[in-house]
Amino acid sequence: MHQARWSQSAVWLIARRELNEVITDWRVLIPLFTLIFGLPLGLLAGVNLALDFVEGEGNIARLVPFVGLLVGFVPASFALITAIESFVGERERNSLESLLAMPVSDRELYLGKLIAALIVPLVGSLTAMFTFLAAIRLVFPRLYLVGMQPETLPLLILMISVVNLLMVAGAVVISTNTSSIRAATLLASAVLVPTAVVIQLQVLLFIAQRYDVLWYVLAGLFVVALAFIRSGMAGFNREEILSREHDDLNPSHIAATLRSFFREHQPAGVPVTAYHGLAFSPRRFYRYEFPALLRELRLPILAVLLVSIGGTWLGLNFAPSILNVNIQNQLGNPPPPSFALAAFVFANNLRVSVLSNIFSVISFGIFALMVPGVAFGQIGFFAGQLAREGGNWLALGNDSPLQFLLAYVVPHGIIELPTFILSAALGLRIGAALLSPPPGFSPADNLLWALANFAKVWMLVLVPLIALGALVEGLITPRVVLMLYGG
């Protein structure tokens, strides 16, 4: 009990130290107060202008919750500023040694910095949101009553809180793994941009008033935030931070390390100096290295499978009610089978497999996860729409979801879908490389290891499977569709 009280007091001691620096700096407070109060009042004038140009108050009322979320998100950008300053800022102010010399554990030090970086932007975001909603309630009470349902306000509060937590946790991880504010600021876009995209995509759900789906989005963001916190605490080591010097870019060393990781496989964490210097062997890769790599990818594969199941479930249950589209007239008319179609499918899938994994470096694997999530979501959408229009899951027919799956999905899907699950797992491993390197690896080593293994699997496994799937989709699937739909 005494140890727990000491741990809590140490965390809050560090947090108060950081908060005092922030709330006494007028260069931080003036722009923050401008965003907190100026932005909501400015948007209030925009609402009055929108009422003069947009017909129907209902359309604007549906956007009130989203604008409240957006107003709260803008001050959350300060989360990145304060969080980035947490460790790398101490280095540039020459106060890092005294901070790391404090008689506290790494866990207490990390949590204190995390809490301090979170409080100011979180309070600012919630204050800005409440200011906007209160102004709407006073000036346009009808819009507020139509747009704000009973569950909306708790959802907005939790969404803004989780977004702040996610951005702070990600930025603190970046701050602990960089040696200058300039580098940390540039890397912070890897947190800000995906978060901003997720916020913007939510406008469709707010317009459709699908708050039930938004709760799932909130849960997903919370899981990502917890992953950032866990990886940051697991990889935090004050000795490594103190000994880290300026990160010089050495292309020859990077190329040599990448070649070593590519030529032979060793588990992540084995330093490059312990490699045996073997030449690259496709036979050794297929017989030994690829099975070993699959074992190391167990957790990423499981995560991708869960996302795929979630995408299918969302497509089945929510997409048909959001997009009420009749698709029966679109079925049974495939393009004619040809090698040109197969070549187009091959080029498109090849592009997706490369770009989604490359952009996973700056999105922590989100872009890679989107590929199977969207693919399975589309399958679930079309099957769910057919079922919604009266199709029978257990019988064949033009309105049957079962027939749709047998014709449009199964022929090439049995090849392509597992291929993209594997590709997404590799992309997720690339995205997680900078977050939590294993013992013996720096973040850079971990990233190079993930990229080298992705390159091998892409060349020797993904490309052949993508080519085979494209041939089936271009030459066989159209014939199966015509056979089942009687075209």
N, C-alpha and C positions, 0 to 999 in steps of 0.2 A: 504493500500500500504506500509506504514511504517512497519507494523507488518510483512508483507510478506518479505520485505528486511531484517528485523532483523532475521527472521527464516532462510532465505537462508544463511546469514552471519554466524549464529551460526552453521549451518550444515557444512559449509566449514571450519570454525575455528576448529571444532573437526576433520574433515577429514585431514586438514593440519598438525595438531598435530600428528596424527597417521602416515601420510606419512613421516614426518621428521624422525620418529623413524625407519621406514623400510629402507628408502633410504640412511641412514647414518650408517647402520649396514653391515659391510663387510661380515659377516658370512651368510647373506641373499643374498647379491649382487653377490658374486663369484659363487655359484652354479646356481643362476638364469641366469647369463650371459653365463655360460657354457652350460646350456640347450638351451638358445636362439640361440646361434651361433654354438656351437659344435655339437648339435644333427642334425640340417639341413645339415651341411657340411658332417657329417658322413653318413647320409642317401644318400647324393649325390654320395658318393663312392659306396654305395650299389646299386644304380640305374645302375651305370656303370658295376657292377658285374652281375646284373640281365640280362642285355642285352646280356651277353655272354652265358647265360644258358637258357633263355626263348626265344622260337621262336615267332617272330612277335612283332614288336614294339607296335602294337595296344593294345595288352593285358596289357603291362606295362603302356601305356599312359592312359588307363582307370583308373589306380590306382593312378595317379598323384594327383588328387583332394583329394582322401582319405588320402594319405600320408601327404598332406599339412594339412588336418584336424587333423591327428594324431600328427604331429609335433607341432601344436598349442595346442593340448590337454595336452601334457606332462608338459609344464610350468604352465598350469592351476592348477596343483597339489599344486602350491604355494598359490592358492586361499584358500585351506583348512588350510594351515599353518597360513596365516595372519588372516583369519577369525576366526579360533579357538582361536587365541591370543586376539581377540577383547575385550572380557569381562573376561573370566576365566584367561587369562594371566595377566590382571590388578590385579586380586585378588592375584595371587601368587607373583606378584611384590609389593604387598602392596600399590598399587596406585588406588585401586578401589574406596575407599571412596572419595578421592579428585575428581575423575572423575564424580561420581554420584552426588557430591555436586555442580557441575557447574550449574549456573542459566539458564538452558535450559530445554525444555520440553522433555518428554520421546521420543516423535516422532523425535525431532531434534537430540537427542543423538543417537538414533538407526540408523537414516539415515546417520549421519556423520560417524559412525563406518562402516556401510555397504559400503558406497562409498570409504572410505579409504582402506578397505579390497579388493575392487574390482579393483582399478585402476592399481596397480602394476602387478598382474597376467594377467590382460586383455592386458595391453601394452606389456608384455612379450610374451604372446601367439600370438598376432597379429604380433609382430616383428619376432618371430620364423617362423611363416607361410610365411610371405613375404620374409624372407631370403631364405627359401627353394624354393619357387616358382620363385624368381628372379634368383637363381642359376640354376634351371632347365631351365629357359628361356634363359640364357646365354650359358650354356654348352650343353643342349639337346633341342634346339629350336623346333625340330620336335615333340618331345614328348609333349612339352608344348602346341603347337598348336592343336595337335590331342586330348589331354586330357582335356584341359580347354576350355569349351564353354562359350559364352558371359555371361550367367546367373550364371556360376559356382563361380566366384570370389565373387560377392555379397552374394551368399548363404553361402560360407565358412566364410566370415567375420561375418555374422549374426549368424551362427551356433556356432562359437567360442565365440562370445560375449554372447550368451544366455547360453552356457554351463558354462562359467565363472560366470555369474550372478546366475545360478541355484546352483552351488557348493558353492559360497559365501553365498547366502541367507540361504541355508541349514546349513552350518557350523556356521553361526552367531546364528541361532536358537539353535543349539546344545550348543554353547558357553554360551548362556544366561541361560541354564537349567542344567548346570553341575557345579561342585565345584572344579574340578581339571583338569589340562591340560591332564593328563594321561587318565582320563575318556572321555574327549572330543575327544582326538585323536582316541581312540578305537571306539567311536560312529561315527566318521567321515567316517568310512568305509561304513556306511549305505547310505552315499551320493556318495562316490567315486565309489563303486562297481557297483551299478545300472547304473550310468552315463557311466562308462567304457564299460559296456555291450551294452548299446544303441549305443555308438560310434562304437564298433566293428561290431555290426549287420548292420550298415550302409554300410559296404563294399560291400554287395550284391547289394544294390541300386546304388552305384557308378559304379560297374562293369557293371550293366545293363543300366547305364546312365539314371536312372529314377529320374531325378532331380525334377520332379513334385511331386513325393511321398516324397522326402526329404523336400520339403517345408511344407508338413503336419507334418512330424516329428519335424521340427523346431517349428511349431506352438504349438505342444504338449509339447515340452520342455519349451517353453516360458510360457505356462499356469502353468506348475509345478513350475517354478521359481516365478511367481506372487503369487502362493499359499503359497510358503515359505515366501515371503516378507510380505504378508498380515497376515499370522499366527504369524510371528515373531513380527510384530508391534502390533498386537492385544494382544499378551501375554506378551509383555515386560513391566516390572514393576521394577523400580530401588529399591524400598523398599524391594521387595521379593529377588532380587539379593543380596542386601547388607546383608539381614538377613539369607541367606542360609548358612548353615554350611556343614561340611563333610557328605556326604550321606552314612549313615551306612546301611548295609544290615541286616535287621531284619526278618528272615524267619517266625517267629511266628506271627509277626504283618502283614506281607504280606498274610499269610495263613488266618488269621482272617478277614482281609479286603476282601479277595477274597470270603470267605464263606458268608459274609454279602451281598455282591453284587450278589452272586449266589442265595441265598435263597429268596430274594424278589427284586422286581424292583422298583427303584426310578429314576427320571430323572437325567441325568448326571449333576453333580454340587452339588447335595445334599450330604453333608458330611456323612460319615459312622456313625457318632455319632447320626444322626437324623433318622436312620433306626429303625424300630419297633421291630426288632428281631423275625420276623415271621419265621416259619418253611417253608421249600420248599414245594410247592404244584403244581403238574402238572396241576390240574384243574384250579387253579388261574392263572397259566401261560397262558394256552390256552384261557381263557375267558377274562382276563384283561391285563396281562403283555405283551403278544405277540402283540396284536393290538397297545398298547402304544409304544412298541419298534419299530414297523413298522413306526409309525408316526415320531419317532425320527430319523429314517433312511431314511427320504424322500430325502434329498440331496444326500447321498451316492447311493441310488437306482437310482436316476435320472442320476448321473454321470456314473454309470455302464450301464444304458440303452443307454446313448450317446456313450459310448465306444463300446457297442455291435452293435449299428447302424453303427458307423464308421468302425468297423471291417468287417461288412457285405458289406459295400460300397467299402472298399478297396479290399476285395476279388472279388467282382463282376467286378470292373473296372480295377484293376491293376495286380492282381495275374495271370490271364490267359495270359497276354501279357509278363509277366516275365518268367513264367514256362509254356511253350507251350507243354502240355501233353495231349495225347488222352486218355480219361477215359471211353469211351463208352464200350470198351472191358472188363473193370473192374466191370461194373455194372451187376446186376442180378445173381451174384454168392456169396451169403452170406454164412457164416458158418452155419452148421445145428443147429436148435434150440435145446437148452439143458440147464439144470440147471448149468452145468459147465461153459457155456458161461455167463450166468447171474451172477454167482459167480465171474468170472473174471472181468466183467464190474463193479460189486458192489465194489470189492476190489480196482480197479483202481480209480473209482470216489471218493471213501472214502478217499483214499490217497491224491488225488488232493485237496479235500475240506479241509483237515487238513494242509498239507504242505504249500499250497498257502497262507493260512491265518496266519500261524505261521511266515513264512518268510516276511509277510507284516509288521511285527514289525520293521525289519531292512531295508525295502524298501519303507516305507511310503505308503503301499497299492498297489504298482506297480505290485507285483506278483499276488495279488488277481485280479486286473483288467485284467491281461493277460489271465486269464482262459476264461471268456466270450468273450473277444476280439478275441482270437485265435479260439475258438469254432465257433463263428459266422463268422469269417473270412474264416474258412474251408468250411462252408456251402456256403458262397458267392462264394468262389473259384470254387467249383465243379459245382454249378448252372451256374455261369458265363462261365465256360469252355464249358458246354453243349450248352449254348446259342451261344457261339462263334463258335461252330462247326455246327450251323444251327438248333438247337433244338427250338421248339415252346413253349413259355411260357403258351399258352392257350389251348394246346392239349396234350393228352397222347401219349406216344411212348418211345422207348428205348433211344432216344436222347432228350427227353423232360426234361427241368429243373423242370417243375411242377410235373412230375411223380417221379423224383428223390426226391423232397421234400416230396411228399406223402408217398413214400416207406421208405426212409432212415432217415427222420428227424421227421415227424409229430408223428408217433406212440409213440416213447419214448421221443421225444423232447418236447412235450407239458408238460411233467413232469420234465425232466432234465434241460432244459434251464432256466425256471423260478427258479428252485432250485439253479442253479449256479449263477444266477443274485443276489439272496438273499445272497448266500455265499460270493460273491465278495463284496457286499455292507457291510457286516459285516467285511470283511478283510480290506476294505478301511477305515472303522471306526476305526479299530485297528491301521492301519498305520497312521492315522491322530491324534491319541491320544496324541502322544508326541509333536505335533506341536502347537496345540492351545487348551489347557485345558480350560474348562468353568470356570467362577468364582466359587470359593469354592473348586476346585479340583487342586491338584498338577499334574504334568505330570504323575507321578507314579500312582496316584489314577485314573486318566483318563484311563490309559492303563489297570489297573486291572478291572475297570468297563467294558471296551470293551471286555476284554478276558472272564470275567464271563458271560456276555450276549451272547457272541459267543458260549461258552460251552453249555449254556442252549438251544439255538436255534439249535445247532448242534445235541444235543442228542434227542430233542423232535420234531424237524421239519426236519432238513436236512437228518439225517440218515434214517428215515422212507421213505422220498421221494426218496432218492438215491436208497434204496432197491426196492421200487416200480418201479422206472424207469429202474433199472437193470433187473428186472423180465420181464418187457415189452420188453426191448431191446434183452434179451436173448431168450425169448420164442415166442413173437408175431411179432416183427419186421422182423425176417428172413422169416416168413410165408407171411407177407405182401409183402416183396420184391419178393418172388417167385410167388405170385399171380399176381402182376402187371407186372413183367418182363417175365412171362411165363416159369420159370425155372422148 
